[in-house]
Amino acid sequence: MSAQEARIAKIAGKVQPFLEPGETVRDAVYGAAGGRTAIFLGLLAYGMKLAYPSLVVLTDRHLYVFKGSMWSTTTPKAVVAKTPVGAAEASMSAGALTVTGEPKPIWLGVLAGRGSRLAQSLAAMKGR
């Protein structure tokens, strides 16, 4: 199992209580909802509620956005958005992932490649 597969398996286990029965995790990426504000202000952005840790999970049925934990990149705290795959959109621009249901861009920085892969997986599932 590759490091990426292990990371997705770990996330899948932690998000399972939020998913519908039988739903399978296909991909996941974490970042900071709030875009570059999170980078420029650092922890101050979190304290001021301008940004929060975020986890985007693509399953075989839905695109989820979870509010994440400050202390773990794989632990979801609450569902922010849940969109059926057919109605979901995801795109990358300048290191930030924009997804259906999350008004703030999710800053991925060095993980932008993972965000691009998630957006491409979603497009493939929709037949584009």
C-alpha positions in Angstrom: 0.0 0.0 0.0 1.4 3.4 -1.0 1.6 6.3 1.4 -1.3 8.0 -0.5 -3.5 4.9 -0.2 -2.7 4.6 3.5 -3.6 8.2 4.0 -6.9 7.8 2.2 -7.6 4.6 4.1 -7.0 6.4 7.4 -9.3 9.2 6.4 -12.0 6.8 5.2 -12.0 5.1 8.7 -12.4 8.5 10.4 -15.2 9.9 8.2 -17.2 6.6 8.1 -19.6 7.7 10.9 -20.6 10.7 8.7 -21.2 8.7 5.5 -24.3 6.8 4.2 -24.2 3.0 4.7 -22.2 1.4 1.9 -20.6 4.6 0.7 -16.9 4.2 -0.3 -14.2 6.9 -0.1 -12.4 7.4 -3.4 -10.1 10.4 -2.6 -9.5 13.0 0.1 -7.4 16.1 0.6 -7.0 18.5 3.5 -6.3 22.2 3.7 -7.4 25.5 5.2 -10.8 26.9 4.2 -10.3 30.6 3.9 -7.8 30.6 1.1 -4.6 32.5 1.4 -5.9 34.3 4.5 -5.0 31.2 6.5 -1.4 31.4 5.2 -0.9 35.1 5.7 -2.3 35.3 9.2 -1.4 31.8 10.3 -3.0 30.7 13.6 -4.4 34.1 14.1 -6.8 33.5 11.1 -8.2 30.4 12.9 -8.6 32.4 16.1 -10.4 35.2 14.3 -12.7 32.6 12.5 -11.4 33.8 9.1 -10.2 30.3 8.3 -10.6 26.7 9.6 -9.0 23.3 8.9 -10.9 21.6 6.2 -11.1 18.1 4.8 -12.6 17.4 1.3 -13.7 13.8 0.7 -14.9 12.3 -2.6 -17.0 9.1 -2.3 -18.7 7.0 -4.9 -21.9 9.1 -4.2 -21.0 12.5 -2.7 -18.5 15.2 -2.4 -18.2 16.1 1.3 -16.5 19.1 2.9 -15.8 18.6 6.6 -14.6 21.1 9.2 -11.4 19.5 10.4 -9.5 19.3 13.6 -6.8 21.9 14.5 -4.6 19.0 15.6 -5.1 16.3 13.0 -5.3 16.6 9.2 -7.4 13.4 9.1 -10.0 14.0 11.7 -13.4 15.4 10.7 -15.4 17.4 13.3 -18.6 18.3 11.3 -20.1 18.1 7.8 -19.9 21.6 6.2 -21.3 20.4 2.8 -22.6 17.2 1.2 -23.3 17.3 -2.5 -24.3 14.5 -4.8 -21.5 13.7 -7.3 -23.8 14.6 -10.3 -24.2 18.1 -8.9 -20.8 18.6 -7.4 -18.0 20.8 -8.9 -14.4 21.1 -7.9 -11.6 23.2 -9.5 -8.1 24.2 -8.7 -6.7 27.7 -9.1 -3.5 29.2 -7.7 -3.1 26.5 -5.0 -6.7 26.7 -3.8 -9.5 24.2 -4.3 -13.0 25.5 -4.8 -15.8 23.0 -4.2 -19.6 23.0 -4.2 -21.0 23.9 -0.8 -17.9 25.6 0.6 -18.0 29.4 0.1 -14.3 29.8 1.0 -11.5 28.4 -1.2 -9.5 25.7 0.5 -5.8 26.6 0.4 -3.7 23.5 -0.3 -0.4 25.0 -1.0 2.1 22.2 -1.6 -0.8 19.7 -1.7 -2.2 21.3 -4.8 -1.5 18.2 -6.8 -3.8 16.2 -4.6 -6.5 18.8 -5.1 -6.1 18.6 -8.9 -6.3 14.8 -8.7 -9.5 15.0 -6.6 -11.1 17.5 -9.1 -10.1 15.2 -12.0 -11.5 12.1 -10.3 -14.8 14.0 -9.8 -14.9 15.0 -13.4 -14.2 11.4 -14.5 -17.1 10.1 -12.3 -19.4 12.7 -13.9 -18.3 11.5 -17.4 -16.5 14.6 -18.5 
